[in-house]
Each structure stands twice: as C-alpha cells, then as structure tokens.
C-alpha cells in the first residue's frame, strides 16, 4: 500500500515538475511578446499620437485664422449696410 502511495506521489511530483516547466516557457513567451508590444507602442504608436496632436494644433490655428477673417468680413459688411442705409436715406 505504501508503495502505491509513493508511486502516486512520484507521478504527481513529476507531473507538477512538467507543468512548472511548461508554465516557465509560457511566461517567457508572454514576456517576449509583451516586450515587443512595448517597443511597438513606444516607437510606432507614440510617434503617431504625437503627429496627430501636432496636426490637430495646426488645424486649430488655421480655424482660428479663418474665424478672425470671417469676423472682419462680417464687420465690413455691417459697415457697408449702414453706409448704404445712410446713402439711401439721404436721397429721399
């Protein structure tokens, strides 16, 4: 009976050792893939995010300039409308 228990324990121990080796290999594989992913994020994705931010700033600046120009045009139109009203009023 003791021998059967010992054999069973030995089998369990061997299986645990094999499982431990497999887990170590899996962890190494995951670690390697994680390292590759970190490098890709740092080199590729970070640069793309920075470029997008810079482009957004450029677009924002251009929109601000366009809004300023539209405001100036609107002011000129309002002044011209007033001048036209004054001129039309003076002819009556």
ZIQUIVEN-V599112 format. One record per residue. N is the residue number from 1. RES is the residue in three letters. PSI is psi in whole degrees, 0 to 359 (none if undefined). OMEGA is omega as a letter, one per 40 degrees, with the letter a starting at -180 (NA if undefined). D_LAST is the distance of its C-alpha to the last C-alpha in Angstrom with 1 decimal. Layout:
n = {N N}
res = {RES RES}
psi = {PSI PSI}
omega = {OMEGA OMEGA}
d_last = {D_LAST D_LAST}
This chain:
n = {1 2 3 4 5 6 7 8 9 10 11 12 13 14 15 16 17 18 19 20 21 22 23 24 25 26 27 28 29 30 31 32 33 34 35 36 37 38 39 40 41 42 43 44 45 46 47 48 49 50 51 52 53 54 55 56 57 58 59 60 61 62 63 64 65 66 67 68 69 70 71 72 73 74 75 76 77 78 79 80 81 82 83 84 85 86 87 88 89 90 91 92}
res = {UNK UNK UNK UNK UNK UNK UNK UNK UNK UNK UNK UNK UNK UNK UNK UNK UNK UNK UNK UNK UNK UNK UNK UNK UNK UNK UNK UNK UNK UNK UNK UNK UNK UNK UNK UNK UNK UNK UNK UNK UNK UNK UNK UNK UNK UNK UNK UNK UNK UNK UNK UNK UNK UNK UNK UNK UNK UNK UNK UNK UNK UNK UNK UNK UNK UNK UNK UNK UNK UNK UNK UNK UNK UNK UNK UNK UNK UNK UNK UNK UNK UNK UNK UNK UNK UNK UNK UNK UNK UNK UNK UNK}
psi = {314 324 322 318 317 315 318 316 321 317 317 317 314 318 321 320 318 318 321 317 317 318 320 318 318 319 319 318 314 318 318 314 322 319 316 319 318 318 317 317 314 316 314 302 320 319 320 320 318 317 318 319 316 317 321 320 318 314 318 316 317 318 321 317 318 318 319 316 317 321 317 318 317 318 318 318 317 317 318 322 319 316 319 318 318 315 317 322 326 335 342 none}
omega = {i a i i i i i i i i i i i i i i i i i i i i i i i i i i i i i a i i i i i i i i a a a a i i i i i i i i i i i i i i i i i i i i i i i i i i i i i i i i i i i i i i i i i a i i a a a NA}
d_last = {126.5 125.6 125.5 123.0 120.8 121.1 120.2 117.2 116.0 116.5 114.4 111.7 111.8 111.7 108.7 106.9 107.5 106.2 103.1 102.6 102.7 100.2 97.9 98.2 97.3 94.3 93.1 93.5 91.5 88.7 88.7 88.4 85.5 83.8 84.1 82.6 79.7 79.1 79.1 76.7 74.3 74.6 74.2 72.0 70.0 69.2 67.9 65.7 64.3 63.5 61.8 59.7 58.7 57.7 55.7 53.9 53.1 51.6 49.5 48.3 47.3 45.4 43.6 42.6 41.3 39.3 37.8 36.8 35.1 33.3 32.2 30.8 29.0 27.5 26.4 24.7 22.9 21.7 20.5 18.7 17.0 15.8 14.7 12.8 11.0 10.3 9.1 6.8 5.6 5.6 3.8 0.0}
